[in-house]
């Protein structure tokens, strides 16, 4: 009973946090133009893997991400950029001629602090929370490291930090690269954590 109440409170907190982030993104474009606030769409390529126990990393899986963002300047060279992204992630484990693959789909909500040291070039860093919405696993050629009768369900909640860099033109087109360092365990065993490289392009509305 206590465990269920704790889980319900945790999920309620997650949903409230996500709702606040969504509201922030959607309201940015409605702000006065004097605040240098913009919003847009972005998407790109994912190259994802998982780190086990902080000592070994799986083979990489190719995917993509797409979503919306808002950017609001808080100074001459600083801005805050919340985002909502659908992201296809996961990993592969290859053992000889056998392969285990798990595809993990997330709704990710980054909150990035961007620094423009020179015109058009930016550095970015910030936290990210994620919500697992689906997963799919496949075994090829009789994979022996895992029990093929067991399904590995990921935790519903993920969080981590992002760092990256990129360019943004005066017309509002941005091109960047970002690395996500997951801090929450995907499963309860072996401490697996997400690792994702992203190459993206964005367009202001």
Order of alpha helices (4+ residues) and beta strands (2+ residues): alpha-beta-beta-beta-beta-beta-beta-beta-beta-beta
